[in-house]
Amino acid sequence: MNDVPRADFRATYLIETPFPLEQAAEVLAGEQSSGTFVRVAGETDDLRARSRAVVESIEQVGESAVPSLPNAYLERRGVGGPYRQARIVVSFPIDNVGANLPTLAATVGGNIYDLGEMTGVKLLSLDLPADYVRRFDAPRHGVAGTRALTGRAAGPILGTIIKPNVGMSPAATARTVAGLCAAGVDFIKDDEVMANPPHSPLAQRVDEVMRVINDHAQRTGRKVMYAFNISDDLDAMRRHADLVAAAGGTCVMASLNWCGFSAIQALRRGTPLALHGHRNGMAMMSRHPALGMDFQAYQALWRLAGVDQLHVNGLGGKFYESDDSVVASARACLAPMAGGDAVMPVFSSGQWAGTVPATFAALGGQDLIFLSGGGILGHPDGPAAGVQSIRDAWEAAEAGIALPEFARQRPALAQALAFYG
């Protein structure tokens, strides 16, 4: 027997099962490591000690008379409730995985969802040793680099989304960008469903938009960050990133769930640009309370891939998620995994001056990208007033002054409160 302690990482799950909790937890641990919860031929003590996942703790948190998810395996066997829910912590040997991100994801989030013993499984969080994290690609820019590239050393990075996918040509998109640069935004992004369509080819859009941004930077000394959506196959993404870099751009965006870990890792290694990670589709993993993956685990995996900025939704927005969940997601992005590897959380979805105080109070800081579409473009006095209203709101929040009181001396904020409120 090897007496050297093995190095492990930990995953926390919510499980639901009609079986004894200890049995179900052991099934999960065995399935994702040495094979199964009972010994099989050739499974020696030494092999189990080296390779088998270990159930560290089990805490029952609930019980239900009906299962959260359908399960034909249980129906075939006539197994019914009650269905017990528990948080379990499982430790996995690092040597089972190595510095292999797709295999790490498959280990913590693979066949667990198919297990017949379960009527619910959700990966809640990952606890990865710092020396293991350092074996992966860290964010190249993260919080500090994003601030340096936008020239916004303090305060929130304010941005907006334009929708060239509604049919805008590259020239029309560039005209909109020119107005937004003049309005004082720090950041602009393509929509997630807007990449390289016939009506706005990416090469032409990059050329038109970057000409405007570079001209603005030459006049003002500050370059607005534009996240061009380059989501595509890997070869195309590499070409597109090179195109953006050659034009003087600083950022590209990818739809993470559809491009995949390997493609994003390869992109991170092949471009100096900041990587803006769009999480569209993530709710299919997180929305059901007994199925999928919580954002804490999700963001950890994408940080290992080298993403610099990551969407977390927004407070009081148009999506299903609670404010508490959004804030927890942002805090997870900013929490160090191995030191200096935080990613910039991106707040979006229905954000405007009125959502600022709650955002500041909950986050306790201003390390974020605050995207506001209608809150900037829809301001009755124009985009510049929209930007100013949000900056006013952040100033008020930092000073601990209520927005209506602060707005007495800030006309842009007063108009925003009257119009949107």
C-alpha positions in Angstrom: 0.0 0.0 0.0 1.3 3.5 -0.9 1.4 5.6 2.3 1.7 8.9 0.4 -1.6 10.8 0.9 -3.4 11.2 -2.3 -4.4 14.7 -3.6 -8.1 15.2 -4.0 -10.6 17.8 -5.1 -14.2 18.0 -3.7 -17.6 18.3 -5.2 -20.8 19.0 -3.3 -24.1 17.7 -4.6 -27.8 17.8 -3.8 -29.2 14.3 -4.3 -32.8 12.9 -4.0 -33.4 9.1 -3.7 -35.8 6.6 -2.3 -32.9 4.4 -1.2 -30.8 4.8 2.0 -28.8 8.0 1.5 -25.5 6.2 2.3 -26.2 3.7 -0.5 -27.1 6.3 -3.1 -24.1 8.5 -2.2 -21.8 5.5 -2.6 -23.4 4.7 -6.0 -22.6 8.2 -7.2 -19.0 8.1 -5.9 -18.4 4.7 -7.4 -19.9 5.5 -10.8 -17.7 8.5 -11.2 -14.4 6.8 -10.1 -13.7 3.1 -9.7 -16.9 1.8 -11.3 -19.6 0.9 -8.8 -20.5 0.8 -5.2 -19.7 -2.9 -4.7 -16.4 -4.6 -5.4 -15.8 -6.1 -8.8 -13.1 -8.5 -10.1 -9.7 -6.9 -10.0 -10.7 -4.1 -7.6 -8.0 -4.4 -5.0 -7.6 -2.5 -1.8 -4.7 -0.5 -3.3 -6.7 0.4 -6.4 -9.7 1.6 -4.3 -7.4 3.6 -2.1 -5.8 5.3 -5.2 -8.7 5.7 -7.4 -12.1 5.5 -5.7 -14.0 8.6 -4.9 -14.9 9.0 -1.2 -18.1 10.2 0.3 -17.0 12.7 2.9 -20.3 13.8 4.4 -24.1 13.3 4.0 -26.6 15.8 5.4 -30.3 15.2 4.9 -32.1 18.4 4.0 -35.6 17.3 3.1 -38.1 14.6 2.2 -40.9 14.4 -0.4 -43.8 12.0 -1.1 -43.3 12.5 -4.8 -40.1 12.4 -6.9 -38.7 15.6 -8.4 -37.9 13.8 -11.7 -39.4 10.8 -13.5 -37.5 7.6 -13.2 -38.3 4.5 -15.3 -35.6 2.5 -13.4 -37.6 2.8 -10.2 -41.0 2.3 -11.9 -39.8 -1.0 -13.4 -38.8 -2.2 -9.9 -41.8 -0.9 -8.1 -39.7 1.3 -5.8 -41.6 4.3 -4.3 -41.0 7.0 -1.8 -40.5 8.7 0.5 -37.8 10.5 -1.5 -35.1 11.9 0.7 -32.9 14.9 -0.3 -29.4 15.4 1.0 -26.3 17.4 0.5 -23.3 15.2 0.0 -19.6 16.0 -0.4 -17.5 13.6 -2.5 -13.7 13.8 -2.8 -12.1 12.7 -6.1 -8.5 11.8 -6.7 -6.8 14.4 -8.8 -4.7 11.7 -10.5 -8.0 10.2 -11.9 -8.3 13.4 -14.0 -5.1 15.4 -14.3 -5.2 18.9 -15.9 -7.9 17.8 -18.3 -10.9 20.1 -18.2 -13.4 18.1 -20.3 -12.6 15.0 -18.2 -12.9 17.1 -15.0 -16.3 18.2 -16.1 -17.2 14.6 -17.0 -16.1 13.4 -13.6 -18.1 15.8 -11.6 -21.1 16.1 -13.9 -21.3 13.1 -16.1 -23.2 9.9 -15.5 -24.5 11.1 -12.2 -27.6 12.4 -14.0 -28.4 9.0 -15.4 -28.2 7.0 -12.2 -31.4 5.0 -11.6 -31.1 5.3 -7.9 -31.6 9.1 -8.1 -34.8 11.1 -8.6 -32.7 14.3 -8.4 -29.0 15.3 -8.8 -27.5 18.7 -8.8 -23.8 19.7 -8.7 -23.7 22.6 -6.3 -20.0 23.6 -5.9 -16.4 22.6 -6.5 -13.6 22.9 -4.1 -10.3 22.7 -6.1 -6.9 22.9 -4.4 -5.0 26.0 -5.5 -2.0 24.1 -6.9 -4.4 22.0 -9.0 -6.2 25.2 -10.3 -2.8 26.6 -11.4 -2.4 23.6 -13.8 -5.1 25.1 -15.9 -5.4 28.3 -18.0 -6.2 31.2 -15.7 -8.1 34.2 -17.0 -5.5 36.3 -18.9 -7.1 39.6 -18.0 -9.8 39.1 -15.4 -10.9 42.0 -13.3 -7.6 44.0 -13.3 -7.0 43.5 -17.0 -10.5 44.4 -18.0 -10.2 47.6 -16.1 -6.8 48.4 -17.7 -8.2 47.7 -21.2 -11.2 49.9 -20.7 -9.3 52.7 -18.9 -11.8 52.5 -16.0 -9.5 52.1 -13.0 -12.4 52.5 -10.5 -16.1 52.3 -10.4 -18.3 50.0 -12.4 -17.6 49.4 -16.1 -20.8 50.7 -17.8 -21.9 49.1 -21.1 -24.7 48.2 -23.4 -25.8 45.7 -26.0 -26.6 46.6 -29.5 -28.7 44.3 -31.7 -27.3 44.2 -35.2 -29.2 40.9 -35.5 -32.3 42.9 -36.2 -30.9 43.5 -39.6 -28.5 46.4 -39.1 -25.7 46.6 -41.6 -22.0 47.0 -40.4 -22.2 50.7 -41.3 -25.4 51.2 -39.3 -23.9 49.3 -36.4 -20.8 51.6 -36.5 -23.1 54.7 -36.4 -24.7 53.3 -33.3 -21.3 52.6 -31.7 -20.2 56.1 -32.5 -23.1 57.5 -30.6 -22.5 55.2 -27.7 -18.8 56.1 -27.5 -19.8 59.8 -27.5 -22.3 59.0 -24.7 -19.5 57.8 -22.5 -19.9 54.0 -22.3 -16.9 51.8 -21.4 -18.1 48.6 -23.0 -20.4 47.4 -25.9 -21.2 43.9 -26.9 -22.9 42.0 -29.7 -26.0 40.1 -29.0 -25.5 36.4 -28.4 -27.4 35.4 -31.5 -25.4 37.8 -33.7 -22.2 36.4 -35.0 -21.4 36.3 -38.7 -24.6 36.6 -40.7 -24.9 37.6 -44.4 -26.4 41.0 -43.6 -23.5 41.9 -41.3 -20.4 39.8 -42.0 -18.1 39.8 -39.1 -15.0 41.0 -41.0 -16.9 44.0 -42.3 -18.5 44.7 -38.9 -15.1 44.6 -37.2 -13.6 47.0 -39.8 -16.5 49.5 -39.5 -16.8 49.4 -35.7 -13.2 49.5 -34.9 -12.6 52.4 -37.2 -15.1 54.4 -35.1 -13.7 53.1 -31.8 -10.1 53.8 -32.8 -11.0 57.3 -33.9 -12.7 57.9 -30.5 -9.7 56.6 -28.7 -7.4 58.9 -30.6 -9.5 61.9 -29.6 -10.1 61.0 -26.0 -7.3 58.6 -24.9 -9.8 55.9 -23.9 -10.7 52.9 -26.0 -14.2 51.5 -25.6 -14.1 47.7 -25.3 -16.3 46.0 -27.9 -17.0 42.3 -27.4 -17.4 40.9 -30.9 -19.4 37.7 -31.0 -17.1 35.2 -32.7 -19.0 32.0 -31.6 -18.3 29.4 -34.3 -16.2 26.4 -34.9 -12.7 26.6 -33.4 -10.8 27.4 -36.7 -13.3 30.2 -37.5 -13.0 31.6 -33.9 -9.3 31.7 -34.2 -9.5 33.6 -37.5 -12.1 36.0 -36.1 -10.0 36.7 -33.0 -7.0 37.4 -35.2 -9.1 39.8 -37.2 -10.3 41.7 -34.1 -6.8 41.9 -32.7 -5.4 43.2 -36.0 -8.0 45.9 -36.1 -7.1 47.1 -32.6 -9.9 45.4 -30.7 -9.5 44.3 -27.1 -12.3 41.7 -26.6 -14.2 38.8 -28.2 -17.3 37.0 -27.0 -18.3 33.4 -27.2 -21.4 31.5 -26.3 -19.7 29.1 -23.9 -22.2 26.3 -23.7 -22.3 25.8 -27.4 -18.6 26.3 -28.2 -17.4 23.9 -25.4 -14.5 23.7 -23.0 -11.9 22.6 -25.4 -12.6 25.3 -27.9 -12.6 28.1 -25.3 -9.3 26.7 -23.9 -7.7 26.7 -27.3 -9.0 30.3 -28.0 -7.6 31.4 -24.6 -4.2 30.1 -25.6 -4.3 31.5 -29.1 -5.3 35.1 -28.6 -4.2 38.0 -26.3 -7.8 39.4 -26.3 -10.1 39.5 -23.3 -12.7 36.6 -23.5 -16.2 37.6 -22.7 -18.1 34.5 -21.7 -21.8 34.5 -22.5 -23.7 31.8 -20.5 -26.8 31.6 -22.7 -28.4 28.2 -22.1 -27.1 27.9 -18.6 -30.6 27.9 -17.1 -31.2 24.5 -18.6 -28.6 23.3 -16.1 -29.6 25.4 -13.2 -33.3 26.3 -13.3 -34.7 23.1 -11.8 -33.8 22.9 -8.1 -33.1 19.1 -8.2 -31.3 18.9 -11.5 -28.2 20.2 -13.3 -25.5 22.4 -12.0 -25.4 25.5 -9.8 -23.5 28.6 -11.0 -20.8 28.2 -8.4 -19.6 25.0 -10.1 -20.3 26.3 -13.5 -18.2 29.4 -13.2 -15.3 27.4 -11.6 -15.1 25.2 -14.7 -15.1 28.2 -17.1 -12.5 30.1 -15.1 -10.3 27.1 -15.6 -10.8 27.5 -19.3 -9.6 31.1 -19.1 -12.7 33.2 -19.4 -12.2 36.8 -18.3 -15.8 38.0 -18.0 -18.9 36.0 -17.2 -22.6 36.8 -17.3 -24.5 36.5 -14.0 -27.9 38.0 -15.0 -29.1 41.1 -13.1 -31.2 42.2 -10.1 -34.9 42.7 -10.7 -34.4 41.7 -14.3 -36.5 40.0 -16.9 -35.3 36.5 -16.2 -36.5 33.9 -13.7 -33.6 34.0 -11.3 -33.8 35.5 -7.8 -31.7 38.4 -6.8 -30.0 36.3 -4.1 -28.9 33.8 -6.7 -27.6 36.6 -9.0 -25.6 38.1 -6.1 -24.2 34.7 -5.1 -23.1 34.2 -8.7 -21.3 37.5 -8.9 -19.5 36.8 -5.6 -18.4 33.4 -6.9 -16.9 35.1 -9.9 -14.9 37.4 -7.7 -13.8 34.8 -5.1 -10.2 33.7 -5.6 -9.5 30.1 -6.6 -5.8 30.3 -6.7 -5.1 34.0 -6.2 -5.4 36.8 -8.8 -7.8 34.7 -10.9 -11.2 36.4 -10.3 -13.3 37.0 -13.4 -15.4 40.2 -14.0 -19.1 39.5 -13.3 -21.4 40.9 -16.0 -24.8 42.2 -14.8 -27.4 42.4 -17.6 -31.2 42.0 -18.2 -33.4 45.0 -17.3 -30.6 47.0 -15.6 -30.9 50.8 -15.2 -30.2 53.5 -12.6 -32.9 52.2 -10.3 -31.3 48.8 -9.9 -28.0 50.2 -8.9 -28.5 50.7 -5.1 -29.5 47.1 -4.5 -26.6 45.9 -6.7 -24.0 47.9 -4.9 -25.5 47.0 -1.4 -25.5 43.3 -2.3 -22.1 43.1 -4.0 -20.3 45.5 -1.6 -18.1 46.9 -4.4 -18.0 48.0 -8.0 -16.0 45.3 -9.7 -18.5 44.5 -12.3 -19.6 45.2 -15.9 -23.1 46.8 -15.7 -24.9 46.3 -19.0 -27.9 48.5 -19.6 -29.8 48.4 -22.9 -33.0 50.3 -22.5 -31.7 52.0 -19.4 -29.2 53.8 -21.7 -30.6 53.8 -25.2 -34.2 54.4 -24.0 -33.4 57.4 -21.7 -35.8 60.3 -22.7 -32.8 62.7 -23.0 -30.7 60.3 -25.0 -27.9 57.8 -24.5 -25.5 60.3 -22.9 -28.1 61.1 -20.2 -28.7 57.3 -19.8 -25.1 56.7 -19.1 -24.9 59.7 -16.8 -28.0 58.6 -14.8 -26.4 55.3 -14.1 -23.1 56.9 -13.0 -25.1 59.2 -10.8 -26.9 56.2 -9.3 -23.6 54.5 -8.5 -22.2 57.7 -6.9 -25.4 58.0 -4.8 -25.1 54.3 -3.7 -21.5 54.7 -2.7 -22.3 57.8 -0.7 -25.3 56.1 0.9 -27.8 58.6 -0.4 -31.2 57.6 -1.6 -31.7 58.1 -5.3 -34.7 60.5 -5.2 -32.7 62.8 -2.9 -29.5 62.6 -5.0 -31.6 63.2 -8.1 -32.5 66.7 -7.0 -29.2 67.9 -8.2 -28.8 65.4 -11.0 -31.2 66.0 -13.9 -30.2 62.8 -15.9 -31.0 60.6 -12.8 -34.2 62.5 -12.1 -35.4 61.9 -15.6 -34.5 58.3 -15.4 -36.5 57.8 -12.2 -39.5 59.7 -13.6 -39.4 57.7 -16.9 -38.6 54.2 -15.8 -39.7 54.2 -12.2 
